[in-house]
Amino acid sequence: MAKIVGGIGSSHVPSIGKAYDLGQQDEADWKPLFDAYKPVQQWLATLKPDIAIVVYNDHGGSLFFDKYPTFAIGAADSYGIADEGWGTRPLPPMKGDAAFSWHLCEELVYNEFDITVCQELEIEHGFLVPMHMCFPHDPDWPVATVPVAVNVIQHPLPTALRCYKLGKAIRRAVEACERDLRVVTLGTGGLSHQLNGTRFGHINPDWDQDFLDKIEADPLILTKLTHQEIMEQAGAEAVEIIMWLTMRGTLSENITRVHRNYYAPMATGMGLIAFEDAG
Amino acid sequence: MNIQVDKSKLIPGTTVFGGSESRKGYRLNKFAMSFTRPENRDAFTADEDAYMEQFGLNDQEKRFLRDRDFRGLIEECGGNIYMIMKIGTCTGHGLYHIGAQLRGETFEDFMATRNAKGAR
């Protein structure tokens, strides 16, 4: 039986990807961020997952407002790297597992999560940054992936509770798979940031630290947050944090936190948390 | 009703990108999304006016584009920040240049408010 063995919450700020490609990992202002991922990389190397389910949002990498899905799942054996407007990053295409994705889609739809199924999907920074921060990729990625794209950029967005319930449904779907697979889930985005208006650059480190406390200890209270409350406290683009609730929803209550970090150098509170799930 | 965004309670200095913004900005955002293809970035760079014409942009949108007025594109034309960033990258205006415009500051003044400027 397939099982969830861990969950990771990680910011997906695109400038991290740029710094990575430019080899700036050891520069003074970037080092605290890049060093923080090393324990997670080591833990994952020991945990040896087969599949990573990545909950992210597409910022105009391959999805546009002509038809922007609330929830979409990739169901392909490979996902290309999108050109988001600044060229294609030097990363190998992401491996998929179409059979596993289709299994998830069937389980989710029959359990009343009506998701969009994507047989072609190019992936972008929302997905890529957490992946290359957590996993090696030379010459290739050690895991196959399932992209789960959530609309957090064009209101109306799914509620925080709905995102958490999606996680619960994903866990049931994983456990209904008879293949012997070890699965980790990644919830990406956030934490506090705002990229529009005169409040551009707003961050709220106290709110972010409280969010990190609660995503571990009391995720249900976070499911009560409205988008308005998140935006008021943590900035308009901080609504991305509802995708961490999907990750948390995939986990059991029998979890151990293996790592946590917070760094807010520029215009985003960059959060990182990792849980091992003993089931 | 489940109120997720309270339209009677505007958040100061904040644009919430929803249906009315997306409808208003549809052509502009579609234009910006075209910048995900290198040949389109090249076409814009080679002849900005001809490229804008292909997307049926209105005079206000064209003026803001010519003036590199990203604040106008976002706040008056329904531009979505993630789409407008693609134009900015092509014209040499990164996110923090756009952000400084949005705040009504110079780039240098905005950067002076940050904790670790090297991480950008």
Contacts between the chains, C-beta under 8 A, distances in Angstrom:
chain1	res1	chain2	res2	distance
A	15	B	95	7.8
A	15	B	119	7.1
A	15	B	120	5.7
A	19	B	119	7.1
A	27	B	118	5.8
A	28	B	116	7.9
A	28	B	118	6.1
A	29	B	116	4.0
A	29	B	117	6.8
A	29	B	118	3.1
A	29	B	119	4.1
A	30	B	118	6.7
A	30	B	119	5.1
A	33	B	119	6.7
A	59	B	82	4.0
A	60	B	32	7.6
A	60	B	33	5.5
A	60	B	36	7.0
A	60	B	80	7.6
A	60	B	82	5.0
A	60	B	83	5.3
A	60	B	86	6.7
A	61	B	36	7.4
A	64	B	29	7.6
A	64	B	30	7.1
A	64	B	33	5.1
A	65	B	22	5.3
A	65	B	26	6.6
A	65	B	29	6.0
A	65	B	30	7.8
A	65	B	80	7.5
A	66	B	30	7.5
A	82	B	36	7.0
A	83	B	36	5.2
A	83	B	37	7.0
A	83	B	38	6.9
A	84	B	36	6.2
A	84	B	86	6.8
A	85	B	35	4.6
A	85	B	36	5.4
A	85	B	41	7.5
A	85	B	85	6.9
A	85	B	86	3.1
A	85	B	87	7.9
A	85	B	89	5.2
A	85	B	90	7.0
A	86	B	86	7.8
A	86	B	89	4.8
A	87	B	38	7.2
A	153	B	17	6.6
A	153	B	80	7.0
A	153	B	82	6.3
A	154	B	17	6.0
A	154	B	18	6.9
A	154	B	19	7.9
A	154	B	22	5.5
A	154	B	80	7.6
A	155	B	4	7.6
A	155	B	5	5.7
A	155	B	16	6.0
A	155	B	17	6.6
A	155	B	18	3.7
A	155	B	19	7.3
A	156	B	4	6.7
A	156	B	5	7.6
A	156	B	18	7.0
A	156	B	19	7.8
A	157	B	4	7.1
A	159	B	2	6.8
A	159	B	4	6.2
A	194	B	14	6.7
A	195	B	81	4.7
A	195	B	95	7.1
A	195	B	99	6.9
A	196	B	14	6.7
A	196	B	15	4.5
A	196	B	17	7.6
A	196	B	74	6.1
A	196	B	81	5.3
A	196	B	102	6.4
A	197	B	13	4.2
A	197	B	14	4.6
A	197	B	15	5.2
A	197	B	75	7.5
A	197	B	102	6.1
A	198	B	12	7.7
A	198	B	13	3.7
A	198	B	102	6.5
A	198	B	103	5.4
A	198	B	104	6.5
A	199	B	11	7.5
A	199	B	12	6.9
A	199	B	13	3.6
A	199	B	14	5.4
A	200	B	13	8.0
A	200	B	99	4.1
A	200	B	100	8.0
A	200	B	102	4.4
A	200	B	103	5.2
A	201	B	99	5.9
A	201	B	103	6.8
A	201	B	110	6.8
A	201	B	113	6.7
A	201	B	114	7.6
A	226	B	3	7.0
A	226	B	4	5.0
A	226	B	5	7.7
A	226	B	6	7.9
A	227	B	4	4.3
A	227	B	5	5.4
A	228	B	3	7.5
A	228	B	4	6.5
A	228	B	5	5.4
A	228	B	6	4.9
A	228	B	9	6.9
A	228	B	11	7.8
A	231	B	5	7.8
A	231	B	11	5.8
A	231	B	14	6.7
A	231	B	16	6.9
A	232	B	11	5.5
A	235	B	14	7.9
A	236	B	11	7.3
A	236	B	14	5.2
A	236	B	15	7.0
A	236	B	16	6.2
A	236	B	17	7.8
A	237	B	81	7.7
A	264	B	115	6.2
A	265	B	114	7.1
A	265	B	115	5.4
A	265	B	116	3.5
A	265	B	117	7.9
A	265	B	118	7.7
A	265	B	119	3.7
A	265	B	120	7.9
A	266	B	96	7.7
A	266	B	114	5.2
A	266	B	115	7.2
A	266	B	116	6.8
A	266	B	117	7.2
A	266	B	119	5.5
A	266	B	120	5.3
A	267	B	95	7.8
A	267	B	96	7.2
A	267	B	99	6.8
A	267	B	114	7.1
